[in-house]
Amino acid sequence: MDNKEKTNHLDRLIGEQLSAVQFIQDYLQLHFDGQGLTCYIWPEIYFHNHCFKFGDIDYRNKLCELIAKIVKSVNVIENELLSIEFIDNSRINLSLDSNNPEIIAEIAIFNDLEGNISIFE
């Protein structure tokens, strides 16, 4: 699946709410009313022009504050960024830079309600 198809696939999140945030030992799962994005590197969270990174004191709190927010847009910039923006202009940015030393295999995997899968590497 090329990036345009992946972006179209992720467009299914538009209008959906972030329904749960699940922290699992060394990765993160974001749930959107039955659809899920598993992140194998930690995304950056943007609130009111402030960036929160994994390890910051409020990182987990800010990520959880996104629960129940509605997705406004999803953008994928090839080999650079996956961005999920919410209606209040907060957003989740996930680096797609394959040169990132944190990446072992996949960066993220998206599963929709129909069982379709998009893998970001």
C-alpha positions in Angstrom: 0.0 0.0 0.0 1.5 3.4 -1.0 1.3 6.5 1.1 -1.7 7.9 -0.7 -3.6 4.7 0.0 -2.4 4.8 3.6 -3.6 8.4 3.9 -7.0 7.5 2.4 -7.2 4.5 4.8 -6.5 6.8 7.8 -9.1 9.3 6.6 -11.6 6.8 8.2 -10.6 8.4 11.5 -12.0 11.8 10.5 -15.1 12.5 12.6 -14.2 9.7 15.0 -13.2 10.3 18.6 -10.1 9.1 20.4 -11.9 6.6 22.7 -8.9 5.1 24.6 -5.2 5.5 25.1 -3.4 2.3 26.1 0.2 2.3 27.4 1.9 -1.1 26.9 5.4 -1.6 28.2 7.3 0.0 25.3 4.6 1.0 22.8 1.3 2.8 22.6 -2.1 2.0 21.3 -4.6 4.7 20.3 -8.2 3.6 19.9 -10.7 5.4 17.8 -14.1 3.8 18.3 -13.0 0.3 17.3 -10.2 1.4 15.0 -6.6 1.4 16.3 -3.2 2.9 15.7 -0.3 1.0 17.4 2.7 3.3 17.7 6.1 1.6 18.2 7.8 5.0 18.8 6.3 7.7 21.0 4.5 10.4 19.3 4.7 14.1 20.1 1.6 15.8 21.5 0.7 19.4 20.7 -1.6 21.5 22.9 -1.9 25.3 22.6 1.5 25.6 20.8 3.3 23.5 23.4 5.0 20.3 22.5 5.0 17.3 24.9 7.5 14.5 24.3 7.8 11.1 25.9 9.6 11.6 29.2 8.1 15.0 29.9 6.3 15.3 33.2 2.8 16.0 31.6 3.2 13.7 28.5 0.8 11.0 29.6 -1.7 13.4 31.1 -1.8 15.5 27.9 -2.1 12.3 25.8 -5.1 11.2 27.9 -6.6 14.7 27.7 -7.2 13.9 24.0 -9.7 11.1 24.9 -13.2 12.0 23.5 -11.8 14.6 21.1 -12.9 14.3 17.5 -10.5 13.9 14.7 -10.5 16.8 12.2 -7.8 15.7 9.8 -5.1 13.2 9.1 -2.0 13.9 7.1 0.9 11.7 6.0 4.1 13.2 4.7 6.2 10.4 3.2 9.2 9.4 5.3 8.5 12.3 7.5 5.3 12.6 9.5 1.9 11.1 10.3 -0.3 13.8 12.0 -3.7 13.4 13.5 -5.4 16.8 14.2 -8.4 17.2 16.5 -11.2 19.8 16.3 -9.6 21.9 19.0 -6.4 22.0 17.0 -4.5 19.8 19.3 -2.6 17.0 17.5 -0.6 13.9 17.6 2.6 13.8 15.4 4.4 10.5 14.8 7.7 10.7 13.1 8.0 8.5 10.0 11.7 9.1 9.6 13.2 5.6 9.0 16.6 6.9 10.1 15.3 7.4 13.6 17.5 5.1 15.9 14.4 4.2 17.9 12.9 2.3 15.0 13.5 -1.5 15.1 10.9 -2.6 12.5 7.5 -0.9 12.0 6.8 2.6 13.1 3.1 2.1 13.4 0.2 -0.1 12.3 -3.3 1.1 11.7 -6.3 -1.4 11.8 -9.8 -0.3 10.7 -13.2 -1.7 11.5 -13.2 -3.9 8.4 -9.9 -5.6 9.3 -7.8 -3.6 6.8 -4.2 -2.9 7.9 -1.8 -0.2 7.0 1.9 -0.6 8.1 4.1 2.5 8.4 7.8 1.6 8.2 
